[in-house]
Amino acid sequence: MTPAASERGAEVGRRIGVGLMYGLWKPRVLGAWRVPASGPVILAVNHSHNLDGPMVMGVAPRPAHFLIKQEAFVGPLGPFLDAIGQVRVDRSTADRKAITGALGILERGGVLGIFPEGTRGDGDFASLRAGLAYFAVRSGAPIVPVAVLGSAERRSRLIRQVPPLRGRVDVVFGDPFPAQEAADGGGRRTRKALDEATVRIQGKLAAHLENARRLTGR
C-alpha cells in the first residue's frame, strides 16, 4: 500500500469508526483539542478491551494508524484492517516491517496509535514495553496519553464481549509531551536510555489515567 493510499484508508477508517462508535455507544470525549492539529503524533492508549482501539480511532480528531497484533488479521477482517491503514505486528519477533511502517507514518507527519502495555490487561499502564519510547525518541514525535474508561466495566447481555449498547464510554486525551529528554546524549537509542525513557513515560501515562478517572468519576 502506498503512503497516500494508507492515509486515505486511515481517514476512511476514522469515518467508519465515528459511525459505529457513536451509533452503538455514547462516547464522551474530553480534551481532543490537545491532539496537535498537524505533524507526527503518538497516541498512547491504555488497553483493557478490544473496543479501545476502534473507539479511539472513531473519536480522535485525526485519522490514526494503530499497531495491531497480526493475530487480529484473520478472515475478512485482515484485508479490511490493511485497507484502513492499520499496521500488523508480529509480536514473537522484532518485526522490522512493522517498525519501518510505523516510523514511515510518523515521518510523513501522521498519527500512530500504540497500546504501550503490549496486550489487553488491567488498562492501568502498569507494565510498559520499550516500543513506545523507541518510536518517540527515534521520531521526535510528541506522545499524547489517552485513557479509555468504561469499555470493560460491564458486558452487554446480548453480546458478552462488548459493553452494553448505548452505554457511556469516556475517552480522555491528555497534554502532549516529548520523550527525547529522557534519552541520553539528546536522542541516542541505547537500551539504558530507552529504559529510562520508558520509566518517565510510564509516570506521565499513569498520572494522566489517575486524572482521567478523577474527571470522569470512574
C-alpha positions in Angstrom: 0.0 0.0 0.0 1.4 3.4 -0.9 1.7 6.1 1.8 -1.1 8.1 0.1 -3.4 5.1 0.0 -2.6 4.3 3.6 -3.5 7.9 4.7 -6.8 7.8 2.7 -7.5 4.4 4.2 -7.0 5.7 7.8 -9.4 8.6 7.1 -12.0 6.1 5.8 -11.4 4.0 8.9 -11.9 7.1 11.1 -15.3 7.8 9.4 -16.4 4.2 9.8 -15.3 4.4 13.5 -17.3 7.6 14.0 -20.5 5.9 12.7 -20.0 2.7 14.7 -18.9 4.1 18.0 -21.5 6.9 18.1 -24.1 4.6 16.7 -23.6 1.8 19.2 -22.4 3.6 22.3 -22.3 7.0 23.9 -18.7 8.2 23.8 -17.9 11.2 26.0 -14.7 12.7 24.6 -12.6 15.1 26.8 -9.5 17.0 25.7 -9.5 16.1 22.0 -8.2 19.6 21.3 -5.0 18.6 22.9 -4.0 16.4 20.0 -1.7 18.6 17.7 -3.6 19.6 14.5 -0.6 18.7 12.3 2.7 16.9 12.5 3.7 13.5 13.8 1.9 12.3 17.0 1.9 9.1 19.0 -1.4 8.2 20.8 -0.5 6.1 23.8 -3.8 4.3 24.8 -4.5 2.1 27.8 -5.9 -1.3 26.8 -8.4 -3.3 28.8 -10.9 -4.2 26.0 -10.9 -4.9 22.2 -13.2 -1.9 21.8 -10.4 0.5 22.9 -8.7 0.8 19.5 -11.8 1.3 17.4 -13.2 3.7 20.0 -10.1 5.9 19.8 -9.9 5.6 16.0 -13.5 6.8 15.9 -13.3 9.8 18.3 -9.8 11.1 17.6 -9.7 14.4 15.8 -7.2 13.0 13.2 -7.1 9.6 11.4 -4.8 7.2 13.2 -2.8 4.1 12.3 -2.7 1.6 15.1 -0.1 -1.1 15.7 -2.2 -4.3 15.9 -1.2 -7.8 16.6 -1.1 -9.9 13.4 -3.5 -12.5 15.1 -6.3 -10.0 14.6 -5.8 -10.0 10.8 -7.9 -13.1 10.2 -10.6 -13.8 7.7 -12.3 -10.7 6.1 -11.0 -8.6 9.0 -7.5 -8.8 7.7 -8.0 -7.1 4.3 -10.2 -4.6 6.0 -7.6 -3.6 8.6 -5.0 -3.4 5.8 -7.3 -1.2 3.7 -7.9 1.3 6.5 -4.1 1.8 7.1 -3.6 -0.2 10.2 -0.2 -1.8 10.9 0.1 -5.5 11.6 2.8 -6.6 14.1 4.4 -10.0 14.7 4.9 -9.9 18.5 7.0 -13.0 18.5 10.0 -11.2 17.0 11.5 -7.8 16.3 9.1 -7.1 13.3 11.3 -4.9 11.1 8.5 -4.4 8.5 6.1 -3.1 11.2 8.8 -0.9 12.7 9.6 0.6 9.3 6.0 1.1 8.5 5.3 2.8 11.9 8.3 5.2 11.6 7.2 6.0 8.0 3.8 7.1 9.3 5.5 9.5 11.7 8.0 10.7 9.2 5.0 11.7 7.0 3.5 13.6 9.8 0.8 11.1 10.6 -0.7 9.8 13.8 0.5 6.4 15.2 -1.7 4.7 17.8 0.1 2.4 20.3 -1.1 0.2 23.2 2.2 0.5 25.2 1.2 -2.3 27.6 1.5 -4.6 24.6 -1.7 -6.6 25.2 -5.0 -6.3 26.9 -4.8 -6.2 30.7 -5.9 -4.0 33.5 -5.5 -1.0 31.3 -3.6 0.9 34.0 -0.2 1.4 32.2 1.4 -0.6 35.0 3.6 -2.7 32.6 5.0 -0.8 29.7 7.2 -2.1 27.0 10.1 -0.1 25.4 8.4 0.1 22.0 6.7 3.4 22.8 9.9 5.0 23.9 11.7 3.8 20.9 9.2 5.3 18.4 9.0 8.5 20.4 12.8 9.0 20.7 13.5 7.9 17.1 10.9 10.1 15.5 10.8 13.0 17.9 7.0 12.8 17.9 5.2 14.0 21.0 3.2 11.5 23.0 -0.5 12.1 23.7 -1.8 9.9 26.6 -5.3 8.6 26.0 -7.4 7.0 28.7 -10.4 4.8 27.7 -12.7 4.3 30.6 -15.9 2.2 30.8 -15.1 -0.2 27.9 -14.5 -3.1 30.3 -16.7 -2.2 33.3 -19.8 -4.2 32.3 -20.8 -6.6 29.5 -23.9 -6.5 27.2 -26.5 -9.1 27.9 -26.8 -9.7 24.2 -23.1 -9.8 23.3 -20.9 -10.7 26.2 -17.7 -9.4 24.6 -18.8 -5.8 24.4 -20.1 -3.1 26.8 -23.9 -2.6 26.9 -25.1 -1.0 23.7 -25.7 2.8 24.2 -23.6 2.7 27.3 -21.2 5.5 28.1 -17.5 5.2 27.3 -15.2 8.0 28.3 -12.2 8.9 26.2 -9.8 11.4 27.8 -6.9 12.9 25.8 -4.0 14.4 27.8 -1.4 17.0 27.1 1.3 16.0 24.6 4.8 15.6 26.0 8.2 14.8 24.4 10.3 11.7 25.3 13.6 12.9 23.9 15.0 14.4 27.1 14.8 11.0 28.8 17.3 9.6 26.3 21.0 10.1 27.0 23.0 12.1 24.5 20.0 14.0 23.3 18.3 11.2 21.5 20.7 8.2 21.4 18.7 4.9 21.5 20.8 2.8 23.9 19.0 0.2 26.0 19.7 2.3 29.1 18.3 5.4 27.5 15.1 3.7 26.3 14.6 2.1 29.7 14.9 5.5 31.4 12.5 7.0 28.9 10.1 4.2 29.4 10.1 4.8 33.2 9.5 8.5 32.6 6.7 7.9 30.1 5.1 5.4 32.4 4.9 8.0 35.1 3.3 10.5 32.7 0.7 8.0 31.5 -0.2 6.8 35.0 -0.7 10.4 36.1 -3.0 11.0 33.2 -5.0 7.9 33.9 -5.5 9.0 37.5 -6.6 12.5 36.4 -8.9 11.0 33.8 -10.6 8.8 36.5 -11.0 11.8 38.7 -12.5 13.9 35.9 -15.0 11.2 34.9 -15.7 9.6 38.3 -14.6 6.2 37.1 
